[in-house]
Amino acid sequence: MIFRKSAIGLAMLLASTAQAADFKWASTTDPQTMDPHAVNSAPVLGFLNNVYEGLVRRGKDMSVEPALAVSWEPIGDGEGWRFKLREGVTFHDGSSFDAQDVLFSYQRASGEAADTRSWFAPVSDVVVVDDYTVDIMTTAPNPLFPSSIANWMIMDQGWTEANDAVVPDKETGNYATINANGTGAFKVTEREPGLKTVLEPFEGWWGDVEHNITRAEFNPIQNPATAVAALLSGDVDMINPVPIQDVARLQQNADVDVIQGIEARVIMLGFDHEAEALKYTDDAGKPNPFRDARVRQAVAQAVNVDAILATIMRGNAEPASQLVSPAMSGFSDANAERPAFDVEAAKALLAEAGYADGFSFGLKCPNDRYLNDEAVCQAVVGMLAQIGITAELDAMPVRNYWPELREDNYDMYLLGWSPGTFDAEHPVRFLVATPNEEKKLGSWNFGGFSNARVDELLPMIQSELDQTKRQAMLDEVTQIYQDEQVYVPMYVQPLVWGTRSNVELTQRPDNFFLLRWVTVN
């Protein structure tokens, strides 16, 4: 977390005394939907944290704190968790909030059509005890459960049913795709996908107001130069991200501030582990080389991460060896080293695997999701060419990208992952566990990697209270996915935001931007 120019007390004082203000901000990615259960991605969840709320939320320091629940406690000997709900809360349309909305939101968010379904893998049942008490039962003791649902947002059952939006629809959309009715500090008053979204303060919000915003407008701006120009001219008050190449120039401008940090997100390359054959280039139809761990290891040794960090990231990122950064709980110190850059060793691995003459394949990449994502993919293409592997790059907007991955239209792909619980169990559950819709596991394991020992250890990791034993199991899982080179973790993405100099805000390592902490002076 980064506080600019002030401590918390001063920021709150400024918020209470500053004049009301309009606020405009821009980012490269427009949230795909206003439905909090339809798409499990940071642009959607980060934006909707301004509009919807969960039972718990994360504070400025990322700690879990009460939201629509005022307290929670374990039930019995790890049987589940009892949540006491906040009374007197209303949705933006004036409807009251109670336990039925929690039950409905669980059923909706855990249903087959919901992209958030895997969040509820540990849940066996949700029981309404009374109007303001809910028991969430788990299949095993789960000490991390409250923090794991910080982004599970509660919808109004009556509103959702009345507007025929009971089932999330991320493909064709429904009423909840364009409209929203949360309990959060801001309500959506205008939504034009791809152009602008307008939010205004919710006068009936239950929380303490720290901001001075009267109207907030979000504009997606994909072109980095256009975004910087808008910030410099004052057309927008904040941009995220600041292009790395413009950081030094903006730091010299007295009218703007550059806010820098390290995100919790690891950027990695992923492979198709299941496909029998390649899908792209002249080698389409030939056996899939990425099913061989030696080929995946060759890719890892051919990618010069230090060069990417020095040239494309201008020294603003850190190399990654695992699916979480060293700042996350459960990081494996025993497996902290990443593969050394070694072209000759990579060539030897390819030859050993039977690909001494190389091969060609298709690399899918977004061009508006991660910082310098297309440039990183272009660099990877050049690096792999040095070991005789020819990658055909297909870069596209993220709105098209996720459907391509879910339809298995790739040979290799780029992915960024930020653990919602800030714990190493999170990416294991989503990215490494064998995909299983019934158990709600592996929902982002596009390549279909499967390892019986990982699947055996995961529930033990989720329920183990002894931190030493738990870490030993996480160390073992980490070694497995490193030895198998399931992914090629490259670096931890930097956070680089730009604001007008009269803006006070909070930057969190999950890259969520919350309007309720913004003051325009």
C-alpha positions as CSV (number, residue, x, y, z in Angstrom):
1,M,0.0,0.0,0.0
2,I,1.2,3.5,-0.8
3,F,-0.1,6.7,0.9
4,R,0.7,9.8,-0.9
5,K,1.7,13.0,0.8
6,S,-0.1,12.2,4.1
7,A,-0.9,9.8,6.8
8,I,-4.4,8.3,7.1
9,G,-5.6,11.0,9.5
10,L,-4.6,13.8,7.2
11,A,-6.2,12.1,4.3
12,M,-9.5,11.8,6.2
13,L,-9.2,15.4,7.2
14,L,-8.7,16.5,3.6
15,A,-11.7,14.4,2.6
16,S,-13.9,16.0,5.1
17,T,-12.9,19.6,4.3
18,A,-12.2,19.6,0.6
19,Q,-14.8,20.9,-1.8
20,A,-16.9,18.4,-3.7
21,A,-15.4,17.5,-7.1
22,D,-15.9,15.6,-10.3
23,F,-13.3,13.0,-11.0
24,K,-12.3,11.3,-14.3
25,W,-10.0,8.3,-14.7
26,A,-8.8,6.0,-17.5
27,S,-7.3,2.6,-17.9
28,T,-6.5,0.4,-20.9
29,T,-9.2,-2.2,-20.1
30,D,-12.9,-1.6,-19.9
31,P,-14.7,-3.9,-17.4
32,Q,-16.3,-6.6,-19.5
33,T,-19.5,-6.6,-17.5
34,M,-21.3,-5.1,-14.5
35,D,-22.2,-8.5,-13.3
36,P,-20.1,-9.5,-10.3
37,H,-20.5,-13.2,-10.8
38,A,-20.1,-13.4,-14.6
39,V,-16.4,-12.7,-15.1
40,N,-13.6,-13.5,-12.7
41,S,-11.0,-10.9,-13.8
42,A,-9.3,-8.0,-12.0
43,P,-10.7,-5.3,-14.3
44,V,-14.2,-6.4,-13.5
45,L,-13.8,-7.2,-9.8
46,G,-11.7,-4.1,-9.2
47,F,-14.2,-1.8,-10.8
48,L,-17.2,-3.4,-9.2
49,N,-15.7,-3.1,-5.7
50,N,-16.8,0.5,-6.0
51,V,-20.5,-0.6,-6.6
52,Y,-21.1,-4.0,-4.9
53,E,-19.9,-5.3,-1.6
54,G,-19.2,-8.7,0.0
55,L,-19.5,-10.0,3.5
56,V,-15.9,-8.9,4.0
57,R,-13.6,-6.6,2.2
58,R,-9.9,-5.6,2.1
59,G,-8.7,-2.4,3.7
60,K,-6.0,0.0,2.6
61,D,-3.4,-2.4,4.0
62,M,-5.1,-5.4,2.4
63,S,-6.3,-6.8,5.7
64,V,-9.7,-8.4,5.8
65,E,-12.3,-6.2,7.5
66,P,-16.1,-6.2,8.0
67,A,-18.4,-5.1,5.2
68,L,-21.9,-6.6,4.9
69,A,-21.0,-8.9,7.8
70,V,-20.0,-7.2,11.0
71,S,-18.4,-10.3,12.5
72,W,-17.6,-13.9,11.8
73,E,-16.5,-16.9,13.8
74,P,-15.7,-20.6,13.2
75,I,-18.4,-23.2,13.7
76,G,-17.6,-26.2,15.9
77,D,-14.3,-28.0,15.0
78,G,-13.8,-26.5,11.6
79,E,-17.3,-27.2,10.3
80,G,-17.7,-23.8,8.7
81,W,-18.1,-20.1,9.5
82,R,-21.0,-18.1,11.0
83,F,-21.4,-14.6,9.7
84,K,-23.4,-11.9,11.5
85,L,-24.8,-9.5,9.0
86,R,-25.0,-5.7,9.1
87,E,-28.5,-4.5,9.7
88,G,-30.1,-1.4,8.1
89,V,-28.2,-1.8,4.8
90,T,-30.0,-0.9,1.6
91,F,-29.3,-1.6,-2.1
92,H,-29.0,1.3,-4.5
93,D,-32.7,0.9,-5.5
94,G,-33.8,1.2,-1.8
95,S,-34.4,-2.6,-1.2
96,S,-33.3,-3.9,2.1
97,F,-30.4,-6.4,2.5
98,D,-30.7,-9.5,4.5
99,A,-29.7,-13.2,4.7
100,Q,-31.8,-14.3,1.8
101,D,-29.7,-12.1,-0.5
102,V,-26.6,-13.8,0.8
103,L,-28.1,-17.3,0.1
104,F,-29.3,-16.2,-3.3
105,S,-25.9,-14.7,-4.2
106,Y,-24.1,-17.9,-3.1
107,Q,-26.4,-20.0,-5.3
108,R,-25.9,-17.6,-8.2
109,A,-22.1,-17.1,-7.8
110,S,-21.5,-20.9,-7.4
111,G,-23.7,-22.0,-10.3
112,E,-22.4,-23.6,-13.4
113,A,-22.7,-20.4,-15.4
114,A,-20.7,-18.3,-13.0
115,D,-17.1,-17.5,-13.5
116,T,-16.7,-17.3,-9.7
117,R,-17.8,-20.9,-9.2
118,S,-14.4,-22.2,-8.1
119,W,-14.4,-19.8,-5.2
120,F,-16.9,-22.0,-3.5
121,A,-15.1,-25.3,-3.9
122,P,-14.7,-25.7,-0.1
123,V,-18.4,-24.9,0.6
124,S,-20.8,-27.7,1.3
125,D,-23.9,-25.7,2.2
126,V,-25.1,-22.2,3.1
127,V,-27.7,-22.0,5.9
128,V,-29.9,-19.0,6.8
129,V,-30.1,-19.0,10.6
130,D,-32.2,-15.9,10.8
131,D,-32.6,-12.6,8.9
132,Y,-29.1,-11.4,9.8
133,T,-27.2,-14.7,10.5
134,V,-25.7,-17.0,7.9
135,D,-23.7,-20.2,8.3
136,I,-21.4,-21.2,5.5
137,M,-20.5,-24.8,6.0
138,T,-17.2,-26.2,4.5
139,T,-16.2,-29.7,3.6
140,A,-13.1,-29.5,5.9
141,P,-11.6,-26.9,8.2
142,N,-10.8,-23.9,6.2
143,P,-8.9,-21.1,8.1
144,L,-8.5,-19.0,4.9
145,F,-12.1,-19.0,3.9
146,P,-13.1,-15.5,5.1
147,S,-10.3,-13.9,3.2
148,S,-11.0,-16.1,0.1
149,I,-14.5,-14.4,-0.4
150,A,-13.4,-10.8,-0.1
151,N,-14.4,-10.3,-3.8
152,W,-17.6,-12.3,-3.6
153,M,-20.3,-9.6,-4.1
154,I,-23.8,-9.7,-2.9
155,M,-26.7,-9.0,-5.2
156,D,-30.3,-8.2,-4.4
157,Q,-32.4,-11.3,-5.0
158,G,-35.6,-9.3,-5.8
159,W,-33.9,-7.0,-8.3
160,T,-32.1,-9.8,-10.1
161,E,-35.2,-12.0,-10.4
162,A,-37.3,-9.1,-11.5
163,N,-34.9,-8.3,-14.3
164,D,-34.4,-11.9,-15.5
165,A,-30.8,-12.0,-14.5
166,V,-30.8,-14.9,-12.1
167,V,-28.2,-16.8,-14.2
168,P,-24.9,-14.9,-15.1
169,D,-24.3,-14.7,-18.8
170,K,-20.8,-13.6,-19.8
171,E,-21.2,-14.5,-23.5
172,T,-24.4,-12.7,-24.7
173,G,-25.2,-10.8,-21.5
174,N,-28.4,-9.9,-19.7
175,Y,-29.8,-7.0,-17.6
176,A,-27.0,-7.3,-15.0
177,T,-24.4,-7.0,-17.7
178,I,-25.2,-3.3,-18.3
179,N,-27.0,-2.3,-15.1
180,A,-26.0,-2.7,-11.4
181,N,-27.7,-2.5,-8.0
182,G,-25.2,-3.0,-5.2
183,T,-24.8,-1.7,-1.7
184,G,-21.5,0.0,-2.3
185,A,-20.4,3.6,-1.9
186,F,-21.0,4.4,-5.6
187,K,-23.9,3.5,-7.9
188,V,-23.7,3.2,-11.7
189,T,-25.8,5.9,-13.4
190,E,-24.6,5.5,-17.0
191,R,-22.9,2.7,-18.8
192,E,-21.7,2.7,-22.4
193,P,-19.4,-0.3,-22.9
194,G,-16.1,0.6,-24.4
195,L,-16.8,4.3,-24.1
196,K,-17.6,5.5,-20.5
197,T,-19.1,4.4,-17.2
198,V,-20.5,7.1,-14.8
199,L,-20.7,6.5,-11.1
200,E,-22.2,8.8,-8.4
201,P,-22.1,8.5,-4.6
202,F,-24.8,6.4,-3.0
203,E,-26.4,8.7,-0.4
204,G,-27.7,5.8,1.5
205,W,-24.4,4.0,2.0
206,W,-23.8,2.6,5.4
207,G,-20.1,3.4,5.6
208,D,-18.1,6.5,6.6
209,V,-17.5,8.8,3.7
210,E,-13.8,9.7,3.2
211,H,-14.0,11.0,-0.4
212,N,-15.3,14.3,-1.9
213,I,-16.4,13.0,-5.3
214,T,-19.8,14.1,-6.6
215,R,-19.5,12.3,-10.0
216,A,-16.9,9.9,-11.3
217,E,-16.4,9.0,-15.0
218,F,-14.3,6.1,-16.2
219,N,-13.0,6.1,-19.8
220,P,-11.1,3.1,-21.4
221,I,-8.1,4.5,-23.3
222,Q,-6.2,1.8,-25.0
223,N,-3.5,4.0,-26.7
224,P,-0.8,4.8,-24.1
225,A,0.2,8.1,-25.7
226,T,-3.5,9.2,-25.7
227,A,-3.8,8.4,-22.0
228,V,-0.7,10.3,-21.1
229,A,-1.8,13.3,-23.2
230,A,-5.2,13.2,-21.4
231,L,-3.5,13.3,-18.0
232,L,-1.1,16.1,-18.9
233,S,-4.0,18.2,-20.3
234,G,-6.2,17.6,-17.3
235,D,-8.9,15.8,-19.3
236,V,-8.5,13.0,-16.8
237,D,-7.4,13.1,-13.2
238,M,-5.8,9.6,-13.1
239,I,-4.5,7.0,-15.5
240,N,-3.6,3.3,-14.9
241,P,-1.1,2.3,-16.0
242,V,1.5,4.9,-16.9
243,P,3.5,3.6,-19.8
244,I,6.9,2.6,-18.5
245,Q,8.7,4.7,-21.1
246,D,6.9,7.9,-19.9
247,V,7.6,7.6,-16.2
248,A,10.7,9.7,-16.1
249,R,9.1,12.5,-18.2
250,L,6.0,12.6,-16.1
251,Q,8.1,12.7,-12.9
252,Q,9.5,16.0,-14.1
253,N,6.1,17.6,-14.5
254,A,4.9,19.5,-11.5
255,D,1.2,19.1,-12.5
256,V,1.2,15.3,-12.2
257,D,2.4,12.6,-9.8
258,V,3.6,9.1,-10.6
259,I,2.7,6.5,-7.9
260,Q,4.8,3.3,-8.1
261,G,4.6,0.0,-6.4
262,I,4.8,-3.7,-7.0
263,E,1.6,-5.6,-7.8
264,A,0.8,-9.0,-6.5
265,R,0.4,-10.2,-10.1
266,V,2.9,-12.7,-11.6
267,I,3.2,-12.6,-15.4
268,M,3.8,-16.1,-16.9
269,L,3.7,-18.2,-20.1
270,G,1.2,-21.1,-20.2
271,F,1.1,-24.2,-22.4
272,D,-1.5,-26.5,-23.8
273,H,-0.7,-29.7,-21.9
274,E,-3.6,-31.8,-23.2
275,A,-3.8,-31.2,-27.0
276,E,-2.4,-34.0,-29.1
277,A,-1.5,-31.7,-31.9
278,L,-0.4,-28.1,-32.6
279,K,-3.2,-25.8,-33.8
280,Y,-1.3,-23.0,-35.6
281,T,1.3,-22.3,-38.3
282,D,2.5,-24.8,-40.9
283,D,3.1,-27.3,-38.1
284,A,-0.6,-27.4,-37.3
285,G,-1.6,-31.0,-37.0
286,K,1.8,-32.3,-35.9
287,P,2.3,-33.7,-32.4
288,N,2.2,-31.1,-29.7
289,P,5.8,-30.6,-28.4
290,F,4.6,-28.8,-25.2
291,R,3.3,-32.1,-23.8
292,D,7.0,-32.8,-23.1
293,A,8.4,-31.2,-20.0
294,R,11.8,-30.9,-21.6
295,V,10.4,-28.6,-24.3
296,R,8.7,-26.5,-21.6
297,Q,11.9,-26.3,-19.7
298,A,13.7,-25.2,-22.9
299,V,11.3,-22.3,-23.3
300,A,12.0,-21.3,-19.7
301,Q,15.7,-21.3,-20.3
302,A,15.4,-19.4,-23.6
303,V,13.4,-16.5,-22.2
304,N,15.8,-13.8,-21.0
305,V,13.7,-12.3,-18.2
306,D,16.5,-9.9,-17.1
307,A,16.6,-8.4,-20.6
308,I,12.8,-8.0,-20.6
309,L,13.0,-6.2,-17.2
310,A,15.8,-4.0,-18.3
311,T,14.5,-3.0,-21.7
312,I,10.7,-3.3,-21.7
313,M,10.0,-2.7,-18.0
314,R,12.9,-0.2,-17.6
315,G,13.9,-1.8,-14.3
316,N,10.4,-1.4,-12.8
317,A,9.6,-5.1,-12.2
318,E,11.0,-8.1,-10.3
319,P,11.8,-11.5,-11.7
320,A,9.5,-14.4,-10.6
321,S,10.2,-18.0,-9.9
322,Q,6.8,-19.1,-8.7
323,L,3.1,-18.4,-9.2
324,V,3.2,-16.0,-6.3
325,S,5.7,-13.3,-5.4
326,P,8.0,-13.5,-2.3
327,A,5.6,-11.0,-0.6
328,M,2.8,-13.6,-0.6
329,S,2.0,-16.0,2.3
330,G,3.2,-19.5,1.4
331,F,6.0,-18.5,-1.0
332,S,8.5,-21.3,-1.1
333,D,11.9,-20.1,0.0
334,A,13.2,-23.6,-0.8
335,N,12.3,-23.1,-4.4
336,A,13.2,-19.4,-4.8
337,E,15.5,-19.8,-7.8
338,R,14.2,-19.5,-11.3
339,P,15.7,-21.3,-14.4
340,A,18.9,-19.7,-15.6
341,F,18.9,-18.0,-19.0
342,D,20.9,-20.5,-21.1
343,V,20.4,-20.7,-24.9
344,E,22.7,-23.7,-25.3
345,A,21.1,-25.6,-22.5
346,A,17.7,-24.9,-24.0
347,K,18.9,-26.2,-27.4
348,A,20.2,-29.4,-25.8
349,L,16.8,-30.0,-24.1
350,L,15.0,-29.6,-27.4
351,A,17.4,-32.0,-29.1
352,E,16.9,-34.5,-26.2
353,A,13.1,-34.2,-26.7
354,G,13.5,-34.9,-30.5
355,Y,13.2,-31.3,-31.7
356,A,16.7,-30.5,-32.7
357,D,15.4,-28.7,-35.8
358,G,12.8,-26.8,-33.8
359,F,9.2,-26.3,-34.7
360,S,6.6,-23.5,-35.1
361,F,3.5,-22.8,-33.1
362,G,0.9,-20.1,-32.2
363,L,1.4,-17.7,-29.3
364,K,-1.7,-15.9,-28.0
365,C,-1.3,-12.6,-26.1
366,P,-3.5,-9.7,-25.0
367,N,-2.6,-6.2,-26.1
368,D,-4.5,-4.2,-23.5
369,R,-4.6,-6.3,-20.3
370,Y,-1.1,-6.3,-18.7
371,L,1.6,-3.6,-18.7
372,N,3.4,-3.8,-22.0
373,D,1.9,-7.2,-22.7
374,E,2.2,-7.3,-26.5
375,A,5.8,-5.9,-26.3
376,V,6.7,-8.7,-23.8
377,C,5.2,-11.3,-26.2
378,Q,7.1,-9.9,-29.1
379,A,10.3,-10.2,-27.1
380,V,9.5,-13.8,-26.2
381,V,9.1,-14.5,-29.9
382,G,12.6,-13.2,-30.7
383,M,14.1,-15.1,-27.8
384,L,12.5,-18.4,-28.8
385,A,13.8,-17.9,-32.4
386,Q,17.3,-18.2,-31.0
387,I,16.7,-21.8,-30.1
388,G,15.0,-22.7,-33.4
389,I,11.4,-22.3,-32.2
390,T,9.2,-20.1,-34.4
391,A,6.3,-18.4,-32.7
392,E,3.5,-16.8,-34.6
393,L,2.1,-14.0,-32.4
394,D,-1.6,-13.3,-32.3
395,A,-2.2,-10.3,-30.0
396,M,-5.7,-9.1,-29.3
397,P,-7.9,-7.1,-26.9
398,V,-8.7,-8.9,-23.7
399,R,-12.4,-9.0,-24.5
400,N,-11.6,-11.4,-27.3
401,Y,-8.7,-13.0,-25.5
402,W,-10.4,-14.9,-22.7
403,P,-12.9,-16.5,-25.0
404,E,-10.0,-17.7,-27.2
405,L,-8.3,-19.4,-24.2
406,R,-11.5,-20.9,-23.0
407,E,-12.1,-22.4,-26.4
408,D,-8.5,-23.9,-26.4
409,N,-7.5,-21.7,-29.4
410,Y,-3.8,-21.5,-28.6
411,D,-0.6,-23.5,-28.4
412,M,1.0,-21.2,-25.8
413,Y,-0.3,-18.1,-24.1
414,L,0.4,-15.2,-21.7
415,L,-1.3,-15.0,-18.3
416,G,-1.1,-12.8,-15.3
417,W,-2.3,-14.0,-11.9
418,S,-2.9,-12.1,-8.6
419,P,-3.9,-14.3,-5.7
420,G,-7.2,-13.1,-4.2
421,T,-6.2,-14.5,-0.8
422,F,-2.6,-13.3,-1.0
423,D,-1.7,-16.9,-0.3
424,A,0.1,-19.5,-2.5
425,E,-2.8,-21.9,-2.2
426,H,-4.8,-19.6,-4.5
427,P,-3.0,-20.2,-7.8
428,V,-2.6,-23.9,-7.0
429,R,-6.4,-24.2,-6.8
430,F,-7.0,-22.1,-9.9
431,L,-4.0,-22.8,-12.2
432,V,-2.5,-26.1,-11.2
433,A,-5.3,-28.4,-9.8
434,T,-6.8,-30.8,-12.3
435,P,-9.8,-29.0,-13.9
436,N,-12.9,-30.4,-12.3
437,E,-16.3,-28.6,-12.7
438,E,-18.0,-30.7,-10.0
439,K,-15.3,-29.9,-7.4
440,K,-15.0,-26.3,-8.8
441,L,-11.2,-26.7,-9.3
442,G,-8.7,-25.6,-12.0
443,S,-11.1,-23.1,-13.6
444,W,-8.1,-21.1,-15.0
445,N,-6.0,-24.2,-15.8
446,F,-6.5,-23.6,-19.5
447,G,-3.8,-26.1,-20.5
448,G,-5.4,-29.0,-18.5
449,F,-2.3,-29.9,-16.5
450,S,-3.0,-32.7,-14.1
451,N,-0.9,-34.2,-11.3
452,A,-2.3,-36.6,-8.8
453,R,0.0,-35.6,-6.0
454,V,-1.0,-31.9,-6.3
455,D,-4.6,-32.9,-6.2
456,E,-4.0,-34.9,-3.1
457,L,-2.1,-32.1,-1.3
458,L,-4.5,-29.2,-2.1
459,P,-7.3,-30.1,0.3
460,M,-4.7,-30.8,3.0
461,I,-3.1,-27.4,2.4
462,Q,-6.5,-25.8,2.6
463,S,-7.3,-27.3,6.0
464,E,-3.9,-27.5,7.7
465,L,-3.6,-25.2,10.7
466,D,0.0,-25.9,11.6
467,Q,2.0,-23.4,9.5
468,T,5.1,-25.5,9.4
469,K,3.3,-28.5,8.0
470,R,1.3,-26.4,5.6
471,Q,4.5,-24.7,4.2
472,A,6.1,-28.1,3.7
473,M,3.2,-29.1,1.5
474,L,3.3,-25.9,-0.4
475,D,7.0,-26.4,-0.9
476,E,6.3,-29.8,-2.4
477,V,3.6,-28.5,-4.7
478,T,5.9,-25.7,-5.8
479,Q,8.7,-28.1,-6.6
480,I,6.3,-30.3,-8.6
481,Y,5.1,-27.4,-10.9
482,Q,8.6,-26.1,-11.2
483,D,10.0,-29.6,-12.1
484,E,7.2,-30.1,-14.6
485,Q,7.6,-26.5,-15.8
486,V,3.8,-26.2,-15.8
487,Y,4.2,-22.5,-16.4
488,V,7.1,-20.1,-17.1
489,P,6.8,-17.4,-14.4
490,M,8.6,-14.4,-15.7
491,Y,8.2,-11.3,-13.5
492,V,6.0,-9.6,-10.9
493,Q,4.2,-6.8,-12.6
494,P,4.9,-3.3,-11.4
495,L,2.2,-0.8,-10.4
496,V,2.6,2.6,-12.1
497,W,-0.3,5.0,-11.7
498,G,-0.4,8.7,-12.8
499,T,-2.5,11.4,-11.2
500,R,-3.0,15.1,-11.3
501,S,-1.0,16.6,-8.4
502,N,-4.2,17.7,-6.6
503,V,-5.4,14.1,-6.2
504,E,-5.0,12.0,-3.0
505,L,-5.7,8.3,-3.3
506,T,-4.6,4.8,-2.1
507,Q,-2.7,2.3,-4.2
508,R,-3.1,-1.3,-3.2
509,P,-1.0,-4.2,-4.4
510,D,-4.0,-5.9,-5.9
511,N,-4.3,-3.0,-8.4
512,F,-7.9,-2.3,-7.3
513,F,-8.7,1.4,-7.5
514,L,-11.3,2.5,-5.0
515,L,-13.1,5.8,-5.3
516,R,-14.1,5.9,-1.7
517,W,-10.5,6.8,-0.8
518,V,-10.1,9.6,-3.4
519,T,-9.9,13.3,-2.6
520,V,-9.6,16.0,-5.2
521,N,-8.2,19.2,-3.6
